[in-house]
Amino acid sequence: MTPAERVRDAYARLALGERPEAWITVRPEEDVLADAAALQARLAAGEDLPLAGRLLAVKDNIDVAGLPTTAGCPGYAYQPERSAPAVQRLVDAGALVLGKTNLDQFATGLVGTRSPYGAVRDVRDETRVSGGSSSGSAVVVALGIADLALGTDTAGSGRVPAAFQGIVGIKPTPGLVPTDGVVPACRSFDCVSVFARTVDEGTRALAVMSDPVFPPGAPLAAPPRPLVAVPHRDELTGMSPEWLDAFEQAAKTLETNGARLRPIRLAPFLAAAKLLYNGGFVAERYAAVGAFIDQHPGAADPTVAAIIAAARDIPAHVLVADTARLEQLRREAMTEWGDADALLLPTAPIHPTIAEVAADPVGVNAILGTYTNFCNLFGLSAVAVPAAFGVQIIARGFADAVAADVAALLLGDKPSRGTATRGLPLMVVGAHLAGQPLNHQLTRVGGRQVRQVRTAPEYRLYALPTEPPKPGLVRVPDGGAAIDGELWELPAAALGPFLAALPAPMTLGTVRLDDGSTVTGFLCENVATGGAPDITAHGGWRTYLTSLEETR
């Protein structure tokens, strides 16, 4: 489907009138078609556009040049001159903006009903809430109108709607995606999130939006058999027996698909979650838009106005005390987390009806954040996926690739190759190949396999008398051949210690590939090849090992 055809398909779906309340502003079809024509010209010119033709919806607290930003409050609206960096980077990568989506006003809520533009209804059951605050963004992806949508996530707003709408919601590590051009909710904890129908699609968008702020040791992938912490069902409060059974089945599926499970105590995580809105941190909401609400009585949703106004008079000493308490709970939680690669939790404990929220707007909303509120307070990353009634994979800060890989594992998908993390390339030709005895040395430091590669025809391969058996790759002036291998990426901080621990006669050096590029790779000292069998004719270590099996 060409970009123009995809645009026409989306507007045909829009014409059906499903959940019109999901939108605040929709761009004219002819404007988006003009963008599609310009995109087609860029493709014809040979530009590399990883998101070419993907249709993008943007939560209306994120700036898009030429479209009003309302934050769900008409009286607050302004016209931005430039798009938020998160939006602009997606557009530069080939995405086409359809319009702006509805939200809980000022991103205050997890329900999707606190908007003068209408309560956004669930796509499968119109009596239930869509989830918020990124309500419209999740719904338009679930309907198939948009391929990608931006939300924000402070307390769970990029994950709860994903759970309710049966799609993927990716909440990056705080600070990974710039929040410039975003109307703040709680500035210290706000994240720009992304909705998609698959983990791979979402992580590709995240990679485009992200700043290069990963620490040198940030893992590039989950290990082959990740260790996942899972709470006992007795700690999962507020969930029906049916939902508890479904969550346990999701954990079993993860284990069946290759993860190792370990029980965890949730108490410090849940205690921290209550600090986000039941203490001093809520003062950030007043700092964000409190002056507007004070100056414009009646302009805001009554529930939203009451929540923000209540934060006006919080004493500074309460914020200081809560900050200290949060640090204590963070230490307790991370001690409990231990060496686990990720944490599996429900995304929300219930899926309420619109009527239930209307009857108790604050109480029901608070319940929805039970398992999401602590995430940004602790600086963690997370991916919500449509397993069971919606679960989330939570990983450490800047371990976004781990969260994505474990989420894909749960869904039975291949690991995503769209991670924003970038490492240093390393070519391997022998015992470090996937499935070989020393491959764990790459995976345990967060390395990831990129692709199969071959050297230029300038090398000889020898079977060295080592334990475990490994080959030696030597570059020769003539008489060489192309040798099969794998290209991996390692975190930058891992490569130095890896080199320091490398036993003789192995070395790391520059290896030329058959496409003319060069990468760091395993080589062997020439002196070690004397008397070693020359196995170059096999073309690679795996083929050589297969030949040994065939002769036994």
N, C-alpha and C positions, 0 to 999 in steps of 0.2 A: 504494500500500500504506500503510495507516494505521500509526502507531507500534505499536499492539497487534498488528496482523497481522505486522509485521516481527519483533517479539519472538517470537511463536509459531513463525514460520518458523525463526528461529535455534535455538530449543530443539528443534524437530523435527530439525534438522541435528545438534545435539549428541547427540540420542538414537541417531543412527547409529553413534556410538562411534568416529569417525575421529580418530586422534591424540589420545586422551584425555590423554596425558602433556603436552599443550600447556598444560593448566590446572593451577593449584594450588587456586584457590577459584572456584567457580561460584555465583552468587547464585541463590536459589530463583526459579523462573519467576514465581510469584505476586507476588514483591516487584518484579520488573522490570515486570510488567504494571501494578502499582499506580503505578509511576513513569510508565509510558506513559499511563495515564489522567490523571494530573496534568499531563503534558505536553500532552495533547489539550485540557485546560481552559485552559492558558496560550495555546495557539494560538487557541482560540475567543475569548479575551479580546483578541486582536489583537496579542500580543507578537511582535516580530521575532526569530525564532530561526533563525539561519543553519544550524544543524546539527540541526534538529528531526528526531527519530526515528532518527538515526544510532546504531548500536550500537557501543559502545566497550569494548575490552578493555585492561587496564592491566598492564604489567609489574610483577611483585611485588617490586620495590624502590622503588615509587612509592606513596605513601600514598593510600588511599581510606577515607574515614570509615566505620567499622562493619565493615571487613574487615581481617583480620590482614595485616601486612606481614612476610614471611619472608626476603626477599632470597635465596630458595632454600636457606635453612638453618633447619630447624624449631626448633632451640634458640635461634635469634636472634629469633624472632617476637615482635612487639608489636602492640597494638591502637591505631591512631591515632584521636584524637578528631576530627580534621578532615582533609579531603582536601588533597593538594598543590595549589597554585594552578593548575598546568597541568590537573589533572583537574577542579577546580571550575569553571574557566572554560569547559571543554567542556560540562560538565553545565548550567551556566547558559545556554549557547547551544543547549540542546536535546538533547544526547547522552544516551544511556541506558547505564549501566555494566552489563556482563554479569558481570564477574568479574576475577580476577587470573591472570596467565599465568606459566608456567615460564620459567626463565632459568638461564644458567651462574651458579653460586652467587656472590653478592656482585658480580655483573656482571664476573666474572673469566674471560674467554674469548671466543672468536669461533666456538665449535663447537656449543654447545647440548647438550652431553653431560654437563657437570659439575654434576649436580643429583641429590639423593636422591629427587626426585619423578619421575625417569626421564629418559633421553636422548630429546630431542625429535627425531623423524624427519622427513625431508623429505617434503613432501606428494605428490611424484611418484615417489619412489624410496625406499622405507623402509629401504634399506641405507645411505643417505647421511645425513649430518648436515643439520640444518635451518639451521645457522648460528647464531651467538650474539653476544652473550649474550642478546639479545632474541628468543630462539628461539620461545617460545610465541606471542608477539604477532604475529610474522610469519606463523606457520602458521595461526592462527585467521582472519586476514584472507584468506590465500590459499584457505582452505577456504570462504570466503563466510559464515562464522558471524558475524564482526564486520565492520562497515564501516570502522572506524578502530581502531587500536591504538597505545598509547604504548609506546615503548621508551626506552632510553638509549643514548647513543653517546659513548664516550670514545676508543676506538681503531678503531671501525668497526662497533660492535654494532647500530647502526640502519640499516646499509647492507648488510653481508654477508648477513644473513638475508633481506633484501629481494631480493638478487640470486639467492640459491638458491631462493627461493619464487616468483619471477616476479612480484613486485609492486613498488610504489613505496615507497622509504624516504627520508624527508626529514630531514636533519640540519641544524638551523639554526646560525647563527653563535653561538659560545659567548657566553652572557650574554643572548641574545635571549629565551629562555623561562626563567622562574625555576626553579631546582633546589631550592627549599625543599620539604621533604617527600619528598626523594629520598635513599635510602641512598647515600652517596658511594662512588665507586670511586677516581677521582683528582679531587678536588674542583675543582682549577684548570681541568680540561679536560672535565668532564662536561657533557653536553647531554641534554635531553629531546628525543627524536625521535618521529616519527609515521610509521606504516605506513598505506597506503591502496592502492586498486586503480587510482587515476588520480592524475596530478599535481595536477589541479584540486581534487580532494577533499582531498588532503593539504595543499595550501597554504591551503585554507579553514580547516582545523583549526589550522594553524600561525598564521594570522592571529588566531584567537580566543585562542590560548595566549600570544601574545607580549606582552612589555612594550613601552611606547613609548620605546625607547632608540635608535632609529635616528639616526645623525648627520644633520645637515641636508642633506648632499650625497648621501645614499644613493640609488642609482638605483631607480626604480620599475618598470623594465622593461629587457629586453635590447634593443639596437638592432635594426633590421630585418634587417641582415646581420651577425650577431655574429662576432667574430674568436675562434676557438677554438684553443687550443694542443693539439697532439696529439703524443705521443712516437713516435719511430720504433720499429718492432717489435724492433730489436736491443736496445733498452733495457727491454723488457718481459720480465723474467726469470721463469722458473719456469712458463711457460705452454706448453701443447701447441700444435703447429702448427694444429690445428683451432680452438683458442680464439684464436690470433693472427689467423687469417684472419677469424674472426667479428668481432673487434675492429676490424680494418681495414674491414670491410664497414659496421660501425656508423659509422665516421668518414666513409665515402663517402656513407652515407645522410644524415648531418648536412649534408654539403656539398651534396648534391642538393636538400635541403630549404631551402637558402638561407644556410648558414653559410660563412664563409671559414676555411680551415684554415692553421695555421702550425706547423712543427715546434718542439719544445721539448726541452731537455736535462733529464732527470729526476734527475741525480745528487744535487743538493742536497736535493730532496724526499725521496728514498729514504734519504739519510744521516740526515735529521732523524727519519724514521719509526723508525729504530733506537733513538733516544734515549728513546722513550716508556717502554720496558720493559727496556732494556739499560743503564740508568744510574741517575742520582739521582732522576729523576721518579717512579720506582716506589715511592719512600718514601711517597708520598701514599696508596698502597693500605694500607700499614701504619697510617698515621695514621687512616685511615677505620675499619677493623675489626680492626686488629692486636691491640688489647687484648682483645677478645672471644675471638679465636682462642687467645691465650696463656692465658686464664683457663678455656677450655673445650676441653681436649685431646680430640681425636677427634670434635668436633662438626662440623667442616668437612670438605668433600671433600679427600682427601689432596693432590691436585694444587693445588687452590686454597690450602690451608693452607701448602703448601711455597712457593708463589709469594709469598704475603703475608709469611710469617715471614722469608723471605730478605731482605726489605726493611728489617727491623728495625734492622740495624746499619750501614746506608749512612752514611758520614761526611758531614757538612754540606758539606765542601769539594767533594765530588763533585757535589752538587746545584748549588753555585755555578758550578763549571766547566761543567757541562752547560747551565746557563741561558745562560752566555756563548756557548757553542758553538751553542746553538739560535738566538740572535740573529744570529750570523754566517751560519748556514745560511739563516735567514729572508731576510736581505738578498740572498744569492746567488740564492735561489729566486725572489724577487720581481723581481730584475733579469732573470732568465731569463724570467719570466712577461711582463714588459714591458707592452705595451698590450693584451694579449689580454683579452677579456671573460670567458672561462671556460677551463677545462682539462678535456679528456676523458681518462678513465682507465678501465681495467678496475676492477671492484669487488673481485674476488678472483682470484688466478691459478689456483686449482684448486677443485674441489668434492669433498672427500674422503669416503670411506666412514666409517661408525662404527667399523669394524674398524681402519682406518688410523689414526684418532685414538686408539683404545685402545692401539695399538702404540707410538705416539710422541705422547703428548698435548701436550707442550710444543712440540716441533719443528713439527708440522703446524699447530698454532694460530698460531705465529709467522709461518708462510708466509702465512696468510690475511690478516694485517694489512699486507702489503707495500705496498699502494696506498691504505690508509685511515689508517694510524697518524699520519701527519704532519698531517692536516687540522686537528685541534683545536689542536695545538701551534702552528700558524701562524694560528689564529683565523679559519679559512675556513668557508664554507657549502658544502653539497653536497646533491645529489639523486641517489639511485640509481634506475635505471629498468631494466625488463626488456627491454633490447635485447641482441642477441647472447647471451652467457652471463651478462650483467649488467654494465652499465657505470655510471659515475657522472659527473655534471657537477659540477665544483667551481668555485666563484666566490669572490671576495674576501669578507672579512668585511662583513656588512650589505648585501651584494649578493645576498641570498637570492632576490629577485625575478628577477635575471638567471639564476641557476642553474635556477630553475623554468621560465623561458621557454625557455631552451636545451634543457632536458629535454623540454619539450612539443614543441619544434621537431624534435628527434630522433625522437620518436614519431609525428610528423605530426598532433599535436593543436593546437588553438587555445591561445594564451597564457592562463595562468590569470588570473582576476580576483580570486583570493582572497588575494593577497599581503598580508602584515602591514604593509608600508611604506605610509605615507600622505603625500601631498604636497599642494601648493597647487593649487586648480583654476584653469584658464585656458581660456576659450572662444576658439576660432579660427574665422574665417569665410572665409579666402581662401588666400593663398599658403602658410600653415602647415598647411592641411588635409593629411590623410594622402595621400601620393602627389604632393603639390604641391611646387614648387621649394624652398621654405624649411622644409619639414617636418623636415629633418635638424637644424635648430636646436633642435627639441624632443627628438628621439630621441637626439642625441649627448650630452645631459646627463642621460639616463635617464628622460625623460618617457614617459608611457604614455597611450594613448587610452582614455577611459572609456566614452563613448557618444555617439550622435548627439543633438543638441539643437536647439531653435528659440528664438529670442528672443520676447519679448512683442511684440504688434503696435504697436510704438512706434518703429520704425527705418526709415531709408532707406539703400539701398546704392548706392554709386557706383563706377564703374570708373576708377581713378586712372591717370594717365600715368606709371607707374613702371617700373623694371626690376629684378627681374622684375615682370610685371603683378600688381597686387593690388587688392582692393576697399577702399573706405572705408566704415565703418559709423558712421552718425550717428543719435543719438536726436533725435526731433522732437516738438514739442508736440501736433501732430495730423497726420493724413494718413499715419501710419506703417503698416508691415506687419510680419509675422513673417518672420524671415530664418533660413535653415538654417545650422547650424554643427556643430562637434564640441567636446565637452568633453574636455580633457586634464588630467592632473595632472603637475606638475613638482616635483622636489626643492626644498625650501624654499630651499636655498642657491643654486639656479640662477636663481630669479626676479629677484633684485636685479640681477645682471650682465646678464640678458636685457633688463630694462627700461632699464638704462643705455646699452645698445648699440642701442636701438630708434631707427630713423631717423625724422625728421620726414617727413610730417605724422602718423605713427602715434603713438598713445598707448595706455596701458593704463588702464582705468577699470571702473566697475561696470556690468555688463550684466544687464538683467532678462530672465529666461526665461519661457516661456509657462506654466510651472507656478507662477509667482509668486516663485520663488527668485531670488537674485542671485548672480553670480559675477564674478570678474575676467575681462575680455576685451579684445580689440582694438577700439579706437575710432579715429576720425579727426577731426582738427581741422576745424571747419566751413569755415575759409578755404580749405582745399585742394579743396573740392568744386565751387568755381566753374568752370563750363565742363566739368566731368567728366560723362560720360553717367550718367544715373540708371537703374540696372538693377534697381531694387526689384521690378519686376513679375516678374522671373525667380525670385524667392524664395530665391536663393542663388547663390554663386559658381560652383559646379559646373554648375548648370543654365545659367548665362550662358555659360560656356565651351563647353558642348555646343551651344548655339545658334549660337555663332560657327563651330564646325566644320560645322554643318549648312548654313550659308549660303555656305561656300567652294566 
